[in-house]
């Protein structure tokens, strides 16, 4: 791990009524970064780790087709819906306390899901897992940015955090395949229990409590509105794949979600202590980085999904074989995330974000030329590596810009906001691109038809990334300014 550099001139957050020393010991900072990254790894891993285990879950618990879909959706909806609330809770109630609470809830829900005896037990556990993840995820980035002064050291730390998160998403298929084949589907959830317990113990010892002691209280009306709005919108998004965009089951929650979010904006503009101060959207770095993360996430989130389907449904790989085939891509996204801080020091965050996005778009365009057969080198390895290096290069500067636009008291909120943008962009992108792929296959299940559908999805994804690059060139500031 890259050593952290410390600046004694950086103001320190308050901790339990006292102030932290001006600089942390390198060993303590390393431990803080490690704990934050471990929590992020678990959260991102569980977005994808269950995918290869779904057939085994269905056979064991008698899940219906809709129930099987909600094994994934229950987690993602709760995750997206509560993340902004989790970010503000970290600022107000303590970063360490929020981290431990979220990780404890996530670990307990993993145990409950692994021991589920009925389908509804599993779905309830996945929803609580998502809630724990929503509390935990913003706290991981907040703890990291609070521990490391703004500048090159923080950029490297965020690069490590981005690399670990990317690695968690990339490792999901491989870890899920290994556990399902070697043990059972239950272990894709139970594996979180010993790991979560270990991270809890280490975090309790290593982390120092910090708050944003500015006299504000939690904006409960705003919290309820944004959570309900995001959860309802996410529900409508995931309905599109099964019901289509014109069905009432899709349109009603989409309209209701947008209406609740509109009401949230009205409330935030009028309240004295808003959950989401609208002034942040006047900060160019925050608004532009979140918009770019939303657009990029809509395409990049789908890479793993379609590549895994292509490997299994067209090329005939087993779940474990598909996971192994994507290992080089997994390493590439970690490499891109770790290279980004060094490039940012020379070229600036804006240029690195744009370059990474263009590289990912090129990889998607290459992937869209795939056929129903072909060598591993040109059908999976080459385009996968290019896509993932680009994704890694783009994510670190965007996260850095998005969290540099506010004071220390708003670190958790800004962390929650950028995570929400990525998650919601990914959910919308997956729904749209799945519909695009299905429209091309027209119900056919032959390798040629499936390949045509996946290829079209990658072409549309490449177009979205090109639009994201243009958005960044026009909107992202050359230098971020704090409020």
C-alpha positions as a Markdown table, in Angstrom:
| # | Residue | x | y | z |
|---|---|---|---|---|
| 1 | Unk | 0.0 | 0.0 | 0.0 |
| 2 | Unk | 1.3 | 3.5 | -0.8 |
| 3 | Unk | 2.7 | 5.2 | 2.3 |
| 4 | Unk | 0.7 | 8.2 | 3.4 |
| 5 | Unk | 2.2 | 11.7 | 3.7 |
| 6 | Unk | 1.0 | 13.9 | 6.6 |
| 7 | Unk | 0.8 | 17.7 | 6.8 |
| 8 | Unk | 0.9 | 19.2 | 10.3 |
| 9 | Unk | -0.8 | 22.4 | 9.1 |
| 10 | Unk | -4.1 | 20.7 | 8.3 |
| 11 | Unk | -6.9 | 21.4 | 10.8 |
| 12 | Unk | -7.9 | 18.4 | 12.8 |
| 13 | Unk | -11.5 | 17.3 | 13.4 |
| 14 | Unk | -12.9 | 17.3 | 16.9 |
| 15 | Unk | -12.9 | 14.0 | 18.7 |
| 16 | Unk | -15.1 | 13.4 | 21.7 |
| 17 | Unk | -14.9 | 17.0 | 22.8 |
| 18 | Unk | -11.1 | 17.3 | 22.2 |
| 19 | Unk | -9.0 | 17.9 | 19.1 |
| 20 | Unk | -6.9 | 15.4 | 17.4 |
| 21 | Unk | -3.1 | 15.9 | 17.2 |
| 22 | Unk | -2.0 | 17.9 | 14.2 |
| 23 | Unk | -0.6 | 14.9 | 12.5 |
| 24 | Unk | -1.3 | 11.2 | 12.8 |
| 25 | Unk | 1.4 | 8.6 | 13.1 |
| 26 | Unk | 2.0 | 6.8 | 9.7 |
| 27 | Unk | 1.2 | 3.4 | 11.3 |
| 28 | Unk | -2.2 | 4.7 | 12.5 |
| 29 | Unk | -3.1 | 6.3 | 9.2 |
| 30 | Unk | -2.2 | 3.1 | 7.4 |
| 31 | Unk | -4.5 | 1.2 | 9.8 |
| 32 | Unk | -7.3 | 3.7 | 9.3 |
| 33 | Unk | -7.0 | 3.4 | 5.5 |
| 34 | Unk | -6.9 | -0.4 | 5.8 |
| 35 | Unk | -10.1 | -0.6 | 7.9 |
| 36 | Unk | -12.0 | 1.8 | 5.6 |
| 37 | Unk | -10.9 | -0.1 | 2.5 |
| 38 | Unk | -11.9 | -3.4 | 4.0 |
| 39 | Unk | -15.4 | -2.1 | 4.7 |
| 40 | Unk | -15.7 | -0.8 | 1.2 |
| 41 | Unk | -14.6 | -4.1 | -0.2 |
| 42 | Unk | -17.4 | -6.0 | 1.6 |
| 43 | Unk | -20.0 | -3.5 | 0.5 |
| 44 | Unk | -19.1 | -3.6 | -3.2 |
| 45 | Unk | -18.5 | -7.4 | -3.2 |
| 46 | Unk | -22.0 | -8.1 | -2.1 |
| 47 | Unk | -23.5 | -6.2 | -5.1 |
| 48 | Unk | -22.3 | -9.0 | -7.4 |
| 49 | Unk | -21.2 | -12.0 | -5.4 |
| 50 | Unk | -24.7 | -13.5 | -5.3 |
| 51 | Unk | -25.2 | -13.6 | -9.1 |
| 52 | Unk | -23.6 | -17.0 | -9.8 |
| 53 | Unk | -25.3 | -18.5 | -6.7 |
| 54 | Unk | -28.9 | -17.6 | -7.8 |
| 55 | Unk | -29.7 | -20.9 | -9.4 |
| 56 | Unk | -28.7 | -22.8 | -6.3 |
| 57 | Unk | -30.7 | -20.4 | -4.1 |
| 58 | Unk | -33.8 | -21.0 | -6.2 |
| 59 | Unk | -33.4 | -24.8 | -6.1 |
| 60 | Unk | -32.9 | -24.8 | -2.3 |
| 61 | Unk | -35.5 | -22.3 | -1.2 |
| 62 | Unk | -38.1 | -22.7 | -4.0 |
| 63 | Unk | -37.8 | -19.1 | -5.1 |
| 64 | Unk | -40.0 | -17.9 | -7.9 |
| 65 | Unk | -38.6 | -16.0 | -10.9 |
| 66 | Unk | -39.7 | -12.7 | -9.3 |
| 67 | Unk | -38.3 | -13.7 | -5.9 |
| 68 | Unk | -35.0 | -14.6 | -7.5 |
| 69 | Unk | -34.8 | -11.1 | -9.1 |
| 70 | Unk | -35.4 | -9.5 | -5.6 |
| 71 | Unk | -32.4 | -11.3 | -4.1 |
| 72 | Unk | -30.4 | -8.8 | -6.0 |
| 73 | Unk | -32.9 | -5.9 | -6.0 |
| 74 | Unk | -33.6 | -5.9 | -2.3 |
| 75 | Unk | -30.0 | -5.2 | -1.6 |
| 76 | Unk | -29.5 | -2.6 | -4.3 |
| 77 | Unk | -32.7 | -0.6 | -3.5 |
| 78 | Unk | -31.9 | -0.4 | 0.2 |
| 79 | Unk | -28.3 | 0.5 | -0.6 |
| 80 | Unk | -29.2 | 3.3 | -2.9 |
| 81 | Unk | -32.2 | 4.6 | -0.9 |
| 82 | Unk | -30.5 | 5.1 | 2.5 |
| 83 | Unk | -26.9 | 6.1 | 1.4 |
| 84 | Unk | -27.4 | 9.9 | 1.7 |
| 85 | Unk | -28.9 | 9.4 | 5.1 |
| 86 | Unk | -26.0 | 7.3 | 6.1 |
| 87 | Unk | -23.5 | 9.9 | 4.9 |
| 88 | Unk | -25.1 | 12.7 | 7.1 |
| 89 | Unk | -25.4 | 10.3 | 10.1 |
| 90 | Unk | -21.6 | 9.8 | 9.9 |
| 91 | Unk | -21.0 | 13.5 | 10.2 |
| 92 | Unk | -23.5 | 14.1 | 13.0 |
| 93 | Unk | -23.3 | 10.9 | 15.2 |
| 94 | Unk | -19.6 | 10.1 | 14.7 |
| 95 | Unk | -17.7 | 8.5 | 11.8 |
| 96 | Unk | -16.4 | 5.6 | 13.9 |
| 97 | Unk | -19.8 | 4.9 | 15.5 |
| 98 | Unk | -21.5 | 5.0 | 12.1 |
| 99 | Unk | -18.9 | 2.7 | 10.6 |
| 100 | Unk | -19.2 | 0.1 | 13.4 |
| 101 | Unk | -23.0 | 0.3 | 13.3 |
| 102 | Unk | -23.2 | -0.2 | 9.6 |
| 103 | Unk | -20.7 | -3.0 | 9.5 |
| 104 | Unk | -22.4 | -4.7 | 12.5 |
| 105 | Unk | -25.8 | -4.6 | 10.8 |
| 106 | Unk | -24.3 | -5.8 | 7.5 |
| 107 | Unk | -22.5 | -8.7 | 9.2 |
| 108 | Unk | -25.6 | -9.8 | 11.2 |
| 109 | Unk | -27.8 | -9.6 | 8.1 |
| 110 | Unk | -25.2 | -11.8 | 6.3 |
| 111 | Unk | -25.5 | -14.4 | 9.0 |
| 112 | Unk | -29.3 | -14.3 | 8.8 |
| 113 | Unk | -29.3 | -14.6 | 5.0 |
| 114 | Unk | -26.8 | -17.5 | 5.1 |
| 115 | Unk | -29.0 | -19.4 | 7.5 |
| 116 | Unk | -32.3 | -18.6 | 5.8 |
| 117 | Unk | -34.9 | -21.4 | 5.6 |
| 118 | Unk | -37.6 | -19.6 | 3.7 |
| 119 | Unk | -37.5 | -17.3 | 0.7 |
| 120 | Unk | -38.8 | -14.3 | 2.6 |
| 121 | Unk | -36.1 | -14.8 | 5.2 |
| 122 | Unk | -33.4 | -14.4 | 2.5 |
| 123 | Unk | -35.1 | -11.4 | 0.9 |
| 124 | Unk | -35.5 | -9.6 | 4.3 |
| 125 | Unk | -31.9 | -10.3 | 5.1 |
| 126 | Unk | -30.7 | -8.9 | 1.8 |
| 127 | Unk | -32.7 | -5.7 | 2.4 |
| 128 | Unk | -31.1 | -5.3 | 5.9 |
| 129 | Unk | -27.7 | -6.0 | 4.3 |
| 130 | Unk | -28.4 | -3.1 | 1.9 |
| 131 | Unk | -29.3 | -0.8 | 4.8 |
| 132 | Unk | -26.1 | -1.7 | 6.6 |
| 133 | Unk | -24.1 | -1.1 | 3.5 |
| 134 | Unk | -25.8 | 2.3 | 3.0 |
| 135 | Unk | -24.7 | 3.3 | 6.5 |
| 136 | Unk | -21.2 | 1.8 | 6.1 |
| 137 | Unk | -20.2 | 2.9 | 2.6 |
| 138 | Unk | -20.2 | 6.7 | 3.1 |
| 139 | Unk | -18.4 | 6.3 | 6.4 |
| 140 | Unk | -15.6 | 4.4 | 4.8 |
| 141 | Unk | -14.7 | 7.4 | 2.5 |
| 142 | Unk | -15.4 | 9.9 | 5.3 |
| 143 | Unk | -13.0 | 8.2 | 7.7 |
| 144 | Unk | -10.4 | 8.1 | 5.0 |
| 145 | Unk | -10.7 | 11.7 | 4.0 |
| 146 | Unk | -10.8 | 12.8 | 7.6 |
| 147 | Unk | -7.6 | 10.9 | 8.4 |
| 148 | Unk | -5.5 | 12.1 | 5.5 |
| 149 | Unk | -5.0 | 15.8 | 4.8 |
| 150 | Unk | -6.2 | 17.2 | 1.4 |
| 151 | Unk | -3.5 | 17.0 | -1.2 |
| 152 | Unk | -1.4 | 14.3 | -2.8 |
| 153 | Unk | -1.6 | 12.0 | 0.3 |
| 154 | Unk | -5.4 | 12.1 | 0.2 |
| 155 | Unk | -5.4 | 11.5 | -3.5 |
| 156 | Unk | -3.3 | 8.4 | -3.1 |
| 157 | Unk | -5.6 | 7.2 | -0.2 |
| 158 | Unk | -8.7 | 7.7 | -2.4 |
| 159 | Unk | -6.9 | 5.8 | -5.2 |
| 160 | Unk | -6.4 | 2.9 | -2.8 |
| 161 | Unk | -10.1 | 3.1 | -1.7 |
| 162 | Unk | -11.3 | 3.2 | -5.4 |
| 163 | Unk | -9.0 | 0.3 | -6.3 |
| 164 | Unk | -10.3 | -1.8 | -3.4 |
| 165 | Unk | -13.9 | -1.0 | -4.2 |
| 166 | Unk | -13.3 | -1.8 | -7.9 |
| 167 | Unk | -11.6 | -5.0 | -6.9 |
| 168 | Unk | -14.6 | -6.0 | -4.7 |
| 169 | Unk | -17.0 | -5.6 | -7.7 |
| 170 | Unk | -14.6 | -7.4 | -10.0 |
| 171 | Unk | -14.0 | -10.3 | -7.5 |
| 172 | Unk | -17.7 | -11.0 | -7.0 |
| 173 | Unk | -18.1 | -13.5 | -9.8 |
| 174 | Unk | -14.9 | -15.4 | -8.9 |
| 175 | Unk | -15.6 | -15.5 | -5.2 |
| 176 | Unk | -19.2 | -16.5 | -5.7 |
| 177 | Unk | -18.3 | -19.2 | -8.2 |
| 178 | Unk | -15.6 | -20.6 | -5.9 |
| 179 | Unk | -17.8 | -20.7 | -2.8 |
| 180 | Unk | -20.9 | -22.1 | -4.6 |
| 181 | Unk | -18.9 | -24.9 | -6.3 |
| 182 | Unk | -16.8 | -25.8 | -3.3 |
| 183 | Unk | -19.3 | -25.3 | -0.5 |
| 184 | Unk | -22.8 | -24.0 | -1.1 |
| 185 | Unk | -24.7 | -20.9 | -2.0 |
| 186 | Unk | -25.0 | -20.0 | 1.7 |
| 187 | Unk | -21.3 | -19.3 | 1.9 |
| 188 | Unk | -21.5 | -16.3 | -0.5 |
| 189 | Unk | -23.3 | -14.7 | 2.5 |
| 190 | Unk | -21.7 | -16.5 | 5.4 |
| 191 | Unk | -18.2 | -15.5 | 4.3 |
| 192 | Unk | -19.0 | -12.0 | 5.4 |
| 193 | Unk | -19.4 | -13.1 | 9.0 |
| 194 | Unk | -15.8 | -13.9 | 10.0 |
| 195 | Unk | -14.4 | -11.1 | 7.7 |
| 196 | Unk | -16.9 | -8.6 | 9.1 |
| 197 | Unk | -16.1 | -9.6 | 12.7 |
| 198 | Unk | -12.4 | -9.2 | 12.1 |
| 199 | Unk | -12.8 | -5.8 | 10.5 |
| 200 | Unk | -15.1 | -4.8 | 13.4 |
| 201 | Unk | -12.5 | -5.7 | 16.0 |
| 202 | Unk | -9.7 | -3.9 | 14.1 |
| 203 | Unk | -11.8 | -0.8 | 13.5 |
| 204 | Unk | -12.8 | -0.6 | 17.2 |
| 205 | Unk | -9.1 | -0.6 | 18.1 |
| 206 | Unk | -7.7 | 1.6 | 15.3 |
| 207 | Unk | -10.3 | 4.2 | 14.5 |
| 208 | Unk | -10.6 | 7.4 | 16.5 |
| 209 | Unk | -14.0 | 9.0 | 16.8 |
| 210 | Unk | -14.7 | 12.2 | 15.0 |
| 211 | Unk | -17.7 | 14.4 | 14.5 |
| 212 | Unk | -18.8 | 17.5 | 12.7 |
| 213 | Unk | -19.6 | 19.5 | 15.8 |
| 214 | Unk | -21.5 | 22.4 | 14.2 |
| 215 | Unk | -24.7 | 22.3 | 16.2 |
| 216 | Unk | -26.8 | 20.8 | 13.4 |
| 217 | Unk | -29.3 | 18.1 | 13.9 |
| 218 | Unk | -30.4 | 15.4 | 11.5 |
| 219 | Unk | -33.0 | 16.8 | 9.1 |
| 220 | Unk | -35.6 | 14.1 | 9.6 |
| 221 | Unk | -38.2 | 15.3 | 7.0 |
| 222 | Unk | -35.5 | 15.7 | 4.4 |
| 223 | Unk | -34.1 | 12.3 | 5.3 |
| 224 | Unk | -37.4 | 10.6 | 5.0 |
| 225 | Unk | -38.2 | 12.3 | 1.7 |
| 226 | Unk | -34.9 | 11.6 | 0.0 |
| 227 | Unk | -34.8 | 8.0 | 1.2 |
| 228 | Unk | -38.4 | 7.3 | 0.1 |
| 229 | Unk | -37.7 | 9.1 | -3.2 |
| 230 | Unk | -34.5 | 7.2 | -4.1 |
| 231 | Unk | -35.9 | 3.9 | -2.9 |
| 232 | Unk | -39.1 | 4.4 | -4.9 |
| 233 | Unk | -37.2 | 5.5 | -8.0 |
| 234 | Unk | -34.8 | 2.6 | -7.7 |
| 235 | Unk | -37.8 | 0.2 | -7.4 |
| 236 | Unk | -39.2 | 1.7 | -10.6 |
| 237 | Unk | -35.9 | 1.3 | -12.4 |
| 238 | Unk | -35.5 | -2.4 | -11.6 |
| 239 | Unk | -39.1 | -3.0 | -12.7 |
| 240 | Unk | -38.3 | -2.0 | -16.2 |
| 241 | Unk | -36.4 | -5.2 | -17.1 |
| 242 | Unk | -39.4 | -7.4 | -16.1 |
| 243 | Unk | -42.4 | -5.2 | -17.0 |
| 244 | Unk | -41.1 | -2.7 | -19.6 |
| 245 | Unk | -41.0 | 1.1 | -19.5 |
| 246 | Unk | -44.6 | 1.7 | -20.3 |
| 247 | Unk | -46.2 | -0.6 | -17.7 |
| 248 | Unk | -48.0 | 1.0 | -14.7 |
| 249 | Unk | -45.8 | -1.0 | -12.3 |
| 250 | Unk | -42.9 | 0.9 | -13.8 |
| 251 | Unk | -44.3 | 4.3 | -14.5 |
| 252 | Unk | -46.0 | 4.9 | -11.2 |
| 253 | Unk | -43.0 | 4.4 | -8.9 |
| 254 | Unk | -40.8 | 6.3 | -11.4 |
| 255 | Unk | -43.1 | 9.3 | -11.3 |
| 256 | Unk | -43.7 | 9.0 | -7.6 |
| 257 | Unk | -40.0 | 8.8 | -6.9 |
| 258 | Unk | -39.3 | 11.9 | -9.0 |
| 259 | Unk | -42.1 | 13.7 | -7.2 |
| 260 | Unk | -40.7 | 12.8 | -3.8 |
| 261 | Unk | -37.3 | 14.0 | -4.8 |
| 262 | Unk | -38.8 | 17.3 | -6.1 |
| 263 | Unk | -40.5 | 17.7 | -2.7 |
| 264 | Unk | -37.2 | 17.0 | -1.0 |
| 265 | Unk | -35.6 | 19.9 | -2.9 |
| 266 | Unk | -38.4 | 22.2 | -1.9 |
| 267 | Unk | -38.0 | 21.2 | 1.8 |
| 268 | Unk | -34.2 | 21.5 | 1.7 |
| 269 | Unk | -34.5 | 25.0 | 0.3 |
| 270 | Unk | -36.7 | 26.1 | 3.2 |
| 271 | Unk | -35.2 | 24.3 | 6.3 |
| 272 | Unk | -32.6 | 25.9 | 8.5 |
| 273 | Unk | -30.4 | 22.8 | 8.8 |
| 274 | Unk | -30.9 | 20.8 | 5.6 |
| 275 | Unk | -29.7 | 17.2 | 5.1 |
| 276 | Unk | -28.4 | 18.2 | 1.7 |
| 277 | Unk | -27.5 | 21.9 | 1.6 |
| 278 | Unk | -28.3 | 23.0 | -2.0 |
| 279 | Unk | -25.3 | 25.3 | -1.9 |
| 280 | Unk | -23.2 | 22.3 | -2.7 |
| 281 | Unk | -24.8 | 22.0 | -6.2 |
| 282 | Unk | -23.5 | 25.5 | -6.8 |
| 283 | Unk | -20.0 | 24.2 | -6.3 |
| 284 | Unk | -18.9 | 23.2 | -9.7 |
| 285 | Unk | -16.6 | 20.4 | -8.6 |
| 286 | Unk | -19.4 | 18.7 | -6.6 |
| 287 | Unk | -22.2 | 19.0 | -9.2 |
| 288 | Unk | -20.1 | 18.2 | -12.2 |
| 289 | Unk | -18.3 | 15.2 | -10.6 |
| 290 | Unk | -21.6 | 13.7 | -9.4 |
| 291 | Unk | -23.2 | 14.2 | -12.8 |
| 292 | Unk | -20.2 | 12.6 | -14.5 |
| 293 | Unk | -20.1 | 9.7 | -12.0 |
| 294 | Unk | -23.8 | 9.1 | -12.7 |
| 295 | Unk | -23.3 | 9.0 | -16.5 |
| 296 | Unk | -20.1 | 6.9 | -16.3 |
| 297 | Unk | -21.7 | 4.5 | -13.7 |
| 298 | Unk | -24.6 | 3.9 | -16.1 |
| 299 | Unk | -22.2 | 2.2 | -18.5 |
| 300 | Unk | -19.4 | 0.9 | -16.4 |
| 301 | Unk | -21.6 | -0.9 | -13.9 |
| 302 | Unk | -22.9 | -3.1 | -16.7 |
| 303 | Unk | -19.5 | -4.3 | -17.9 |
| 304 | Unk | -19.3 | -7.2 | -15.5 |
| 305 | Unk | -22.9 | -8.1 | -16.0 |
| 306 | Unk | -22.8 | -8.5 | -19.8 |
| 307 | Unk | -19.3 | -10.0 | -19.9 |
| 308 | Unk | -20.3 | -12.7 | -17.4 |
| 309 | Unk | -23.4 | -13.5 | -19.4 |
| 310 | Unk | -21.5 | -13.6 | -22.6 |
| 311 | Unk | -18.9 | -15.9 | -21.2 |
| 312 | Unk | -21.5 | -18.3 | -19.8 |
| 313 | Unk | -24.4 | -18.1 | -22.2 |
| 314 | Unk | -22.4 | -17.8 | -25.5 |
| 315 | Unk | -18.9 | -19.2 | -24.9 |
| 316 | Unk | -20.1 | -22.0 | -22.6 |
| 317 | Unk | -18.0 | -21.1 | -19.5 |
| 318 | Unk | -19.0 | -22.5 | -16.1 |
| 319 | Unk | -19.7 | -19.8 | -13.4 |
| 320 | Unk | -16.2 | -20.5 | -11.9 |
| 321 | Unk | -14.6 | -20.5 | -15.4 |
| 322 | Unk | -16.2 | -17.1 | -16.1 |
| 323 | Unk | -14.9 | -15.7 | -12.9 |
| 324 | Unk | -11.4 | -16.9 | -13.6 |
| 325 | Unk | -11.6 | -15.5 | -17.2 |
| 326 | Unk | -12.3 | -12.1 | -15.7 |
| 327 | Unk | -9.4 | -12.1 | -13.2 |
| 328 | Unk | -7.1 | -10.1 | -15.6 |
| 329 | Unk | -9.8 | -7.5 | -15.9 |
| 330 | Unk | -10.2 | -7.4 | -12.2 |
| 331 | Unk | -6.5 | -6.7 | -11.8 |
| 332 | Unk | -6.7 | -4.1 | -14.5 |
| 333 | Unk | -9.3 | -1.9 | -12.8 |
| 334 | Unk | -7.2 | -2.0 | -9.6 |
| 335 | Unk | -4.2 | -1.0 | -11.6 |
| 336 | Unk | -6.0 | 1.9 | -13.2 |
| 337 | Unk | -7.2 | 3.1 | -9.8 |
| 338 | Unk | -3.7 | 3.0 | -8.4 |
| 339 | Unk | -2.2 | 4.8 | -11.4 |
| 340 | Unk | -4.7 | 7.6 | -11.3 |
| 341 | Unk | -3.2 | 9.5 | -8.4 |
| 342 | Unk | 0.3 | 9.7 | -10.0 |
| 343 | Unk | -1.2 | 10.9 | -13.3 |
| 344 | Unk | -3.4 | 13.4 | -11.5 |
| 345 | Unk | -0.3 | 15.0 | -9.9 |
| 346 | Unk | 1.0 | 15.7 | -13.4 |
| 347 | Unk | -2.0 | 16.2 | -15.6 |
| 348 | Unk | -4.8 | 17.2 | -13.1 |
| 349 | Unk | -8.0 | 15.4 | -12.1 |
| 350 | Unk | -10.1 | 16.6 | -15.0 |
| 351 | Unk | -7.7 | 15.3 | -17.7 |
| 352 | Unk | -7.3 | 12.0 | -16.0 |
| 353 | Unk | -11.0 | 11.5 | -15.6 |
| 354 | Unk | -11.6 | 12.3 | -19.3 |
| 355 | Unk | -8.8 | 10.1 | -20.4 |
| 356 | Unk | -10.0 | 7.2 | -18.3 |
| 357 | Unk | -13.5 | 7.6 | -19.7 |
| 358 | Unk | -12.3 | 7.6 | -23.3 |
| 359 | Unk | -10.2 | 4.5 | -22.7 |
| 360 | Unk | -13.2 | 2.7 | -21.2 |
| 361 | Unk | -15.3 | 3.8 | -24.2 |
| 362 | Unk | -12.7 | 2.4 | -26.6 |
| 363 | Unk | -12.7 | -0.9 | -24.7 |
| 364 | Unk | -16.5 | -1.1 | -24.9 |
| 365 | Unk | -16.4 | -0.4 | -28.6 |
| 366 | Unk | -13.9 | -3.2 | -29.0 |
| 367 | Unk | -16.1 | -5.6 | -27.0 |
| 368 | Unk | -19.1 | -4.7 | -29.1 |
| 369 | Unk | -17.3 | -6.4 | -32.1 |
| 370 | Unk | -17.5 | -9.8 | -30.4 |
| 371 | Unk | -18.9 | -12.8 | -32.2 |
| 372 | Unk | -20.5 | -16.1 | -31.1 |
| 373 | Unk | -17.1 | -17.7 | -31.0 |
| 374 | Unk | -13.5 | -16.7 | -31.0 |
| 375 | Unk | -10.3 | -16.8 | -29.0 |
| 376 | Unk | -10.2 | -15.7 | -25.4 |
| 377 | Unk | -7.5 | -13.2 | -26.1 |
| 378 | Unk | -9.7 | -11.0 | -28.4 |
| 379 | Unk | -13.2 | -11.8 | -27.1 |
| 380 | Unk | -12.7 | -11.3 | -23.3 |
| 381 | Unk | -9.1 | -10.6 | -22.3 |
| 382 | Unk | -8.2 | -7.7 | -24.5 |
| 383 | Unk | -11.3 | -5.6 | -24.4 |
| 384 | Unk | -11.9 | -6.4 | -20.8 |
| 385 | Unk | -8.5 | -5.1 | -19.7 |
| 386 | Unk | -8.9 | -1.9 | -21.7 |
| 387 | Unk | -12.4 | -1.2 | -20.3 |
| 388 | Unk | -11.3 | -1.8 | -16.7 |
| 389 | Unk | -8.1 | 0.2 | -16.9 |
| 390 | Unk | -10.2 | 3.1 | -18.1 |
| 391 | Unk | -12.8 | 2.6 | -15.4 |
| 392 | Unk | -10.1 | 2.6 | -12.7 |
| 393 | Unk | -8.5 | 5.8 | -14.1 |
| 394 | Unk | -11.8 | 7.7 | -14.2 |
| 395 | Unk | -13.2 | 6.8 | -10.8 |
| 396 | Unk | -10.4 | 8.1 | -8.5 |
| 397 | Unk | -10.4 | 11.8 | -9.9 |
| 398 | Unk | -14.2 | 12.0 | -9.8 |
| 399 | Unk | -14.3 | 10.8 | -6.2 |
| 400 | Unk | -11.5 | 13.2 | -5.3 |
| 401 | Unk | -13.3 | 16.2 | -7.0 |
| 402 | Unk | -16.7 | 15.4 | -5.5 |
| 403 | Unk | -15.3 | 15.3 | -1.9 |
| 404 | Unk | -13.1 | 18.4 | -2.2 |
| 405 | Unk | -15.9 | 20.9 | -2.4 |
| 406 | Unk | -16.9 | 21.1 | 1.2 |
| 407 | Unk | -15.6 | 21.4 | 4.7 |
| 408 | Unk | -14.7 | 18.6 | 7.1 |
| 409 | Unk | -18.2 | 18.7 | 8.6 |
| 410 | Unk | -19.7 | 17.7 | 5.3 |
| 411 | Unk | -17.3 | 14.9 | 4.4 |
| 412 | Unk | -19.8 | 12.2 | 5.1 |
| 413 | Unk | -22.6 | 13.9 | 3.1 |
| 414 | Unk | -20.4 | 14.4 | 0.1 |
| 415 | Unk | -19.2 | 10.8 | 0.3 |
| 416 | Unk | -22.8 | 9.6 | 0.4 |
| 417 | Unk | -23.7 | 11.7 | -2.5 |
| 418 | Unk | -21.0 | 10.5 | -4.8 |
| 419 | Unk | -21.7 | 6.8 | -3.9 |
| 420 | Unk | -25.4 | 7.5 | -4.5 |
| 421 | Unk | -24.7 | 8.9 | -7.9 |
| 422 | Unk | -22.6 | 5.9 | -8.9 |
| 423 | Unk | -25.2 | 3.4 | -7.6 |
| 424 | Unk | -28.2 | 5.1 | -9.1 |
| 425 | Unk | -26.4 | 5.5 | -12.4 |
| 426 | Unk | -25.5 | 1.9 | -12.4 |
| 427 | Unk | -29.1 | 0.8 | -11.6 |
| 428 | Unk | -30.6 | 2.9 | -14.4 |
| 429 | Unk | -27.9 | 1.9 | -16.9 |
| 430 | Unk | -28.4 | -1.8 | -16.2 |
| 431 | Unk | -32.1 | -1.5 | -16.7 |
| 432 | Unk | -31.7 | 0.5 | -19.9 |
| 433 | Unk | -29.0 | -1.6 | -21.4 |
| 434 | Unk | -30.7 | -4.9 | -20.5 |
| 435 | Unk | -33.8 | -3.6 | -22.3 |
| 436 | Unk | -31.6 | -2.7 | -25.3 |
| 437 | Unk | -30.1 | -6.1 | -25.4 |
| 438 | Unk | -33.5 | -7.8 | -25.1 |
| 439 | Unk | -34.9 | -5.8 | -27.9 |
| 440 | Unk | -32.2 | -7.0 | -30.2 |
| 441 | Unk | -32.5 | -10.7 | -29.3 |
| 442 | Unk | -36.3 | -10.6 | -29.6 |
| 443 | Unk | -36.7 | -13.6 | -27.3 |
| 444 | Unk | -34.2 | -15.8 | -29.2 |
| 445 | Unk | -31.7 | -17.8 | -27.1 |
| 446 | Unk | -29.2 | -18.9 | -29.8 |
| 447 | Unk | -25.6 | -17.8 | -29.3 |
| 448 | Unk | -25.8 | -15.6 | -32.3 |
| 449 | Unk | -28.9 | -13.8 | -31.1 |
| 450 | Unk | -27.5 | -13.3 | -27.6 |
| 451 | Unk | -24.2 | -12.0 | -28.9 |
| 452 | Unk | -26.0 | -9.5 | -31.1 |
| 453 | Unk | -27.9 | -8.2 | -28.0 |
| 454 | Unk | -24.9 | -8.0 | -25.8 |
| 455 | Unk | -22.9 | -6.3 | -28.6 |
| 456 | Unk | -25.6 | -3.6 | -29.0 |
| 457 | Unk | -25.6 | -3.0 | -25.2 |
| 458 | Unk | -21.8 | -2.4 | -25.4 |
| 459 | Unk | -22.2 | 0.0 | -28.3 |
| 460 | Unk | -24.8 | 2.0 | -26.4 |
| 461 | Unk | -22.6 | 1.9 | -23.3 |
| 462 | Unk | -19.7 | 3.3 | -25.3 |
| 463 | Unk | -21.9 | 6.1 | -26.5 |
| 464 | Unk | -22.8 | 6.9 | -22.9 |
| 465 | Unk | -19.2 | 7.1 | -22.0 |
| 466 | Unk | -18.4 | 9.4 | -24.9 |
| 467 | Unk | -21.2 | 11.7 | -23.7 |
| 468 | Unk | -19.7 | 11.5 | -20.2 |
| 469 | Unk | -16.3 | 12.6 | -21.5 |
| 470 | Unk | -17.9 | 15.6 | -23.3 |
| 471 | Unk | -19.8 | 16.5 | -20.1 |
| 472 | Unk | -16.5 | 16.4 | -18.1 |
| 473 | Unk | -14.6 | 18.5 | -20.6 |
| 474 | Unk | -17.3 | 21.2 | -20.5 |
| 475 | Unk | -18.3 | 21.1 | -16.8 |
| 476 | Unk | -15.5 | 19.8 | -14.6 |
| 477 | Unk | -13.3 | 22.6 | -13.2 |
| 478 | Unk | -9.6 | 22.6 | -13.9 |
| 479 | Unk | -9.1 | 23.1 | -10.2 |
| 480 | Unk | -11.6 | 22.3 | -7.4 |
| 481 | Unk | -12.5 | 25.1 | -5.0 |
| 482 | Unk | -13.8 | 24.6 | -1.5 |
| 483 | Unk | -16.9 | 26.3 | -0.2 |
